[in-house]
Amino acid sequence: MNAIDLSVFASRMAAICEEMGAVLKLAAFSPNIKDRLDFSCAIFDREGMLCAQAAHIPVHLGSMAYAMRDLVGQVNWLPDDMVIVNDPYLGGTHLPDITLIAPVFFQGELVGFVVNRAHHADIGANAPGSMPLSSHLSEEGIVIPPTHLINAGVLNEDLLTDIVDKTSHPREGRGDFAAQMSANLCGVRRLVALIEDFSAGQVANYFESLHALNEYAERLSRQALAMIPDGEYCFTDYLDDDGQGHQDIVIQVALQVMGSDIHVDFSGTSAQVVGNLNCPLSVAAASVYYVFRCLMPAHTPACAGSFNAISLQAPVGCLLNARRPAAVAAGNVETSSRVVDVVMGALAQAIPECIPAASQGSMNNVAMGSRQGTQPWSYYETIGGGMGAGSQSPGLSAVQTHMTNTLNTPIESLEMHYPLRVQRYEINRGSGGQGQQAGGDGLIRKFEFLAETQVTVLSERRRHAPWGLNGGESGMVGENRLAGRELPGKISLTAKAGERLVIQTPGGGGWGRLGQTK
């Protein structure tokens, strides 16, 4: 296949994923999916290897790329099937992220899968928003092993009803699942049309195209990774606490660079904890893949070949490779962010001009709701902060960083759907670290409760500041307050009507000493 045909093929595959995302966004009911865009879409080959993805959520996509091969091998696939799963120990991330997988058949032969993963703000946890201050997986909601939601074109209505009836808003949940199914049906049709058009209806031609795409991606990735000097680079950082009394939780990495081969070893990382910062290895893999993907040329195809040069390990039973039934709700959001920080910290020793200072290092998760009265509700939000500065530019302010690129919930949508009022939403000026290039500033978001509300906050970088690089200053830590009193980084509480919650997010670290010239 020539270079032009290969580029067109890769673009058309990615476009299918983008269209799947557009269908999901426009058809979804919940603000978390239709407004915040907390979802991801991808295509995999018949063995479960990544072929294409849209520019959606890195932690979703990387974890799917790592785990999908084992997952699809567990199922006997038929045309018009669709399988649902959220079990973090069987290919998921955390329970709110629900994945739907549809096989694609062409001329009677299995040729691949289309997949989407969306975050449901209510999955039946013991707290509204389904991001509880948990210590056991069973507290975090419904656990769905790989199960046929649609079997040979027939919807399993009993399964769907059982899932949505465990939530506070079954109609909204049913609408979101319908949107996910619709997105996959769109992906199936578009992939079949691509094979018919691009491969002249020959499955062998399609598989040859996929092989060429993976070979090209691996060549580009290895060229980029070969620029890192050989050696071993180590870095250690800390999570503030697990919300259950354990502080300064260690994440430690050793990067071994040998030509274009990279081995990432997390030995020395803390054992799994009582709180919910634990994660399956697929989430750690997503963070690792994301960092190295940032070093590759922008035109590198987003397929499995991009990551063939990267291997990783983490001891079984550690924070990054937890054993069932460890709680994992915050591992997907907070721990994944710190894994990015430690991998970047190690790489900064090898290629300092290419690596930015630490970004805010938290998704600042806020889950709220009520199960009282005639209109129960659940709301979930992540709040942006400061981006770390790099050698060539300052960090951006008030943005989602690294493992999430979701949007905020617009104030209009939030106030229309929930008994909340947003009193302040502004940049936290001066919270970014100073330096030759300044770190980005965080945000201040102030909620007023119009009714009694159960609230859970899962946040990080409230004790350990986002670090600067090459003499740059650290960004400011974040802060949470309710009715004027300071709150810990992780807490579950009941707020009274009229009380106000303030989330002040961390700034990014600065790069280079202030006043220093190149």
N, C-alpha and C positions, 0 to 999 in steps of 0.2 A: 504494500500500500504506500502510495507517495505521500509526501508531507502535507500537501493541501487536503487530500481526501481524509487523512488521519485527523487533521485539525477540524474539518467539518463534522466528522463522525463524533469526536469528543464534544464539540459544541452542541450537537443535536441531542446527545445523551444528557448533558447538563441541562439543556432546555426542557427536557421531559421532567426532570426533578423540579425545576422552577415552576412549571405549569401545575404540577401536583401541589406545590405549595400555595399557588394562587387559588386553586380550587378549595383547599383546606381553609385558607384564610377567609374566603368569601362565604363559605357555607357554614362555618363554625358559629356556635351560639355564645360561648363564654368569652368575656373580655380577655381572659388570659391567652386565648388562642387567636381570636379575631383582631384584638387590639395590640397586645404585647408580642404577638407572633412567636410564641414559645412552642415551636415545632420544627421538625426537620424532615427532609425527604431525600431518598437515595435509591440507586439501582445496584443490584448485586448479580453476579453470574450464577450459574446453576449450582456451583459449589459453595456459594455464600461469600465470594470474594468481591470487594467493593469495585464497582465499575464507574460510577458517577455520583455526584451529589450536588445539591444546591448550596449556596452560601448562607446556610442557616446556623444552627447552634453547634459549636465545636465539640462540646461534651457529649451531645447526642450522637453526632456523626462518627467521631473517633471511637466511641464505645461500640457502636454498631459494627464498624469496620473490624474491630478486634474480635467480637463475639459471634457474629452472624454465621460464620462457617460451622461452628458447633451446633448452633441453634437449628439451622435448616436441616441438618443431618438427622435430627430427632423425629422428623415428621414424614409421613407417607403422603406426598403431594398429588393432588388431582386438579384438573382444570376447574376454574371458578372457585377455588378454595380461598379462604382468608383466615390466618391464624393470629390470635391476640396473645400478648405476653407483657408482663411487667416485672416478673420475678428477677430481682437483681442478681441472684445466684444462678440464673439460667438465661443470661443474655440481656437482662435489663440494666437499669442504673439505680433509680430509686422508684418507689411505687407510683408516684404521680405521673411519671413518664410511661405512657402506655403505647406499645408498638403494635402496629398492624402490618402483617406480611402477606403479600399476594404472589403466588407463582405465576410465571408467564410461560404459556405453552405456544409453540408455533408448529403447525403441521404435525400435531400430536407429540411433539418432543419438548421436554422442559428446557427452557433456554435461559431462565434467570428469575429474579424476584424484584418487585417494586415494594418499597417499605416506607412507612412514615411513622414518626414518633412524636407525640404531642403531650404536653404537660397539662394534666387535669387538676384544677384547683381543689377538687374534692374527690378523694378516692376512698372515703369511708374511714379515715383515721380517727383517733380518739380526740382530735382537736380540729376545729374549723380551719380550712386552708390546707389540711393534710400535710403540714410540715411541723409535726409536734416535737416537743422536747422529749424525745423517746429514748428508751434503753433496750428495746426489743423490737424486732421486725413486725411482730403481730400488732404493735401499737400504731403502726404507720399506715394501716389501711388494708384493703383487699389485696391478697397475693395471687396473681394469675400466672400459672405455669403455661407453657406453650399449649394452646387449646384452640380447636377450630371454632371460630365465630361464624364462619360460613363454610359449609361442607358441600362441595360439588354444586354450588349455587344456592343452597338452602340455608337461610339465616337461622342460627341457633337462638331463637327468641327467648327461651328460658334462661340461657346464659346471660344474654344482654340485660334482661329484666333483673336478674339476680344482682348484677354489677351495679346498675343505676339505682336500684331500690335501696342500696346501702349508702347512697349519697344524700345530701340535703336538698338537691335540686335535680330530681330524675329527668325532667324534661330537658334541661340544659345539657345534662350528660348524654342523653340519647341523641340530641342534636349534634354534639361534638363527635360522637362515634359515627353517626351518619356521614359527617363531613370527612372523617378519616377514611371510611370505606369508599366514598366517592373519589377522593384523591387517588387511592390505589387503583380504582377502576379506570380512571383517566390514564394513569401511568401504564397499565396493561395495554390499553388500546394504542397509546402512542408508541410503545416499544414494539408492538407487533407491526405497526405501520412503518416504523424505521427499518425493521428487518426486511419487510417487503420491498421497500423503496431502495434502501442503501445497498442491500446485499442481493438484489435481484431475486428475492424470495428464497435464497439458498442459506440454510442454517450454517453450513460450513463456512461460508463467507463471513457471516456475523462473528463466529467464534475466532476466525483468523483476525478480524478487525480488533476484537478484544485483546487477543494475544499481542498484536502490534502496539496497541495502546499501552498495555502494561510494560512492555519492553521499553517504549519511549519514555514513560514516566520514570522507570527505574534509572535509565541513563541520565536524565535530567537531575534526579535527586542525588545520585551518586556523584555527579560533577559538583553539585553544591556542597555536599557533605565532605568531599575530599579537600575542601578549602580550610577545614578545621585542622589545626596542627595535631599530630599524633600525641597521645599522652592520656593520663588519667586526671580528671578534674572533679573535685569533690565540693559539696556545699551542703550546709545544714540550715534549716529554718524551722520555725515553730508555729503551731496553732495555739491560740490563746488558751482555750479550755474546751471541754466537751459538754459543758452544762450540767455535769454530774459530779463536780468537785475535783476533776483532774485537770491540771494546768500544764502549760509548756510542753505540748505534745510534739515530739520530734519527727520531722521528715528529713531524711538524709539520702543523698544520692551520690553515686560515683559514676561518672561518664568515662567509658573507655573508648578512645578513638583510635582506630587502626585503619588507616587509609580512608576508604569511604564506608567502612563498617562501624556502627555505633552500638555499643552495649550499655544499657542503662540499668544500674543495680541499686535497688532501694534497701539493701541490707543495712541495718542500723536504725531503721525507722521504728518508731514505737509499736508495741503490740496493740492489737485492736482494743478499743476503749469501751467503757460502759455506755457512753453517750452515742449520738448518731453521726459522728464524723467518719465512721468506717466506710469503706467502699470496696466493691469488687475490683479485681485487677483490670477489668475492661475500662473503668473510669480513669485509673492511673494511666493506662495506655493512651486514652484519648488526650490527656494532657501532654504526654510525651510527643505524640504524633503532631499535635498542634504546634508545639514549639519548633520542631524541626521542619514542619511544613512552612513556617514563616521564613525560614532560611532558603527555601527553594524558589526558583523563578516563578513569577505569577502565572505563567502559562503552563506550569507543570500539571498534567491531568490529575484530577482527584480520584485516583483509583488505587488498587492494592499495590501496584508496582512502586508507587511513591514511597512505600514504607518497608520495602524488602530489605533495606540495608540496616534497619533498626530492630534490635531485640531488647527485651527487658525482663527483669525478674524482681520479685518481691517475696520475702518469706511468707509461706502460708500461715495465717493467723496474725499477720501484722496489720496495721491500719489500712494499708493499700491492697491487701489481699485477704480480706476478712472471711471468717467462717460463719456460716449460717448458725444461729438466727440473729447475728449482730445487727443492730439498728444502723441504717444507712442514709436516712433522709437528707442529712447535711453533707454527707460525703460527696455526693454528686455536684454540689454547689460550692461549698467552702473548701473541702479538702482538695478538690480538683484545682482550685485557684492556687493553693499553696504548692502543689506539685509543679505547676508552671513556674512559680517563683524559684524553686530550688533548682530546676533544670536550667533556667535562664541564669541563675547565680553561678552555676558551674560553668556554663558556656562563656560567661563574661570573663573568666580567667583565660580562656583560649582565644577569643575573638572580641575583645572589649569594645571596639568601635562599632560592632554590629548588634550589641545587646543593650536594650534599654534598662533603666532602673526599674525597681518594682512598681507595679501599678497598685491600685487600692487593695487588691488581694481579698476581696469579699464581694459577695452578691447582695449582702444586706437584706436578707429574706424577711419579709413581713407577711404573716398569715393571720387573717382575722375572720370573724364571723360569729354567728349565733345559731343555736339549734332550738331556741325558745320561740314561742309564739306561732303564728300562722304562716309566717314567711321566713323560714330559715335561710341563711346565706353563708357563702364562703368566698373569701377573696385572698388572692396571693399576688405578691409584688416583689420584684427585685429592683434595687435602686442603684443607679450608676454612681461613679466617683471619679477620682483622678487617675489619669494614665501616667505611667512613668516616662520621664524624659529620655531621649536618646542623644547620641553624639551630634546629630544634625538638626534636631528640632526639639522644642519644648513638648511636654506631654499635653494631651487634650484634656479639657475640663468637662466634668458632668457627663461622662459616657460609661456605657457598659464596657468592660475590658476582658480580654482573653477568652475564657471558656463560655461566655455568653455574649450574644449580640442581640438580645431581645430589646424591645422598646419599653418605655414606661407605659403605665396605664394612663391615658389622657384624663385630666381632671374632670372633664365633662362626662366621660364614660363612667368614671369611678363614682361621681356624685349622683349620676342618674341611676346606677344599679344598686348602690349600697347606702346605708345610713351613715355616711361619712361626709366630712367637709374638709377640703385641703386649704389650710390657712396660709401656709408658706411653701414656696417651691422655688429655690434660688441656689445660685452657686455659693459655696462656702469659701469666700475669697481668702487667699493667703494660706490655704491648707496644703497646697503643693510644696514640696521641698525646693529650697533655693539651690541654685547652681549655675554653671555656665549655660546650661539649659534647664529651665525650671520645670518641676513636675506639675501636672495638671491638678486643678482644684476639685474637691469633692462637692457634694450637694447637701442641701438642707431641705427635708420634706416634713411638713408638720400636718398631722391629721387631727381633726376634732371628731370625737365620737358623738353621734346624735342619739345613740341608744346604747344600752349596756352591751359590751362586746368582749368576746374571748380573743386574746391576742397572743401570738407566739412570735418572738424575734429570734432569728438565728443569724448572728453576724460575727465577723472576725476583724482583725486588725484594730481591736479596742485596747490592747495592751502592747503588742509588738508592732512597731511602726513599719510602713513600707520603706524599704531601704533605698538609699541613693547609691550611685556608682561613681567611681573615680573622683571622689572628693565631694560629690553632690550631697546635699542634706536629705534626711529622711522626710517623707510626707507626714502630715499630722495624723494621729490615730482618729478613729471615728468615735462617736458618742451617741448613746440612746438615753432619752429622758421621757418620763411620764409625769405630768402634773408638776413639773419642775424638779423632780428628784431623779438622780442618775440611776440607770438600770445596768445590770450586767449585760454582756454581749449576747447571752443566750438566756431567754426567760419566757415563761408562760404565765399569763396573768389575766385578770378580768378588769377591764376599764369601765368606769362608770360614764353615763351620759354626761357630756360637758367637759370631760377630761381630754387632754391633748397629748399626743405622742409625737416626739421629735426624733427623727433619725438623721444624724449628721454623719456623712460618710467620709472615709479617709481620702487624703490627697495622695498623689503619686510622688515617688522619689525624684530628686533632682539628679542631673548628670554633669559631672565636672565641677571643680571648685569655682565658687562665685568670683568673678573678676579675672579668672584664668583665661588666657588666650591660647589658641591652637598653635 
